[in-house]
């Protein structure tokens, strides 16, 4: 999870792939809710630096996940 905090996405991707391949089955992952919950839980690791929001309305639709920086100089994102 330190790679996520340090924005080293290549390392985080390998870590996440390893978790999914070693500990889940088809029955765990057959719908999107599983992935949403997993990623949402991981994002709360960043809650010292970001506000983490899920499934809120924004603009003309709704985003799955938003991380909003608590300090202006940090980058935020929508998923």
Secondary structure, 3 states (H helix, E strand, C coil): CHHHHCCCHHHHHHHHHHHHHHHCCHHHHCCHHHHHHHHHHHHHHHCCCEEEEECCEECCEECCEEEEECCCCCCCEEC
